[in-house]
Amino acid sequence: MFEVKAPLVAKSAKPGQFVIVRIDEKGERIPLTICDYNEELGTVTIVFQVVGASTTKMSKLNEGDSF
């Protein structure tokens, strides 16, 4: 589970929406459901399961890293 700083996404997020993320410029595009959002903090919460190369890389990120 990640809480991601994304003010523009948090501002317009609605229940049931998703975001497309890429771990880096060459990474695959991964659709992830927005589990929660906080417009005041400018954050969205996403949850993912490690099943492939991109999610494995994501699971190794530390607080403050970006993707």
Secondary structure, DSSP 8 states (H G I E B T S, - for coil): -EEEE-HHHHHH--TT-EEEE-SSTTS--EEEEEEEEETTTTEEEE-----SHHHHHHHT--TT---
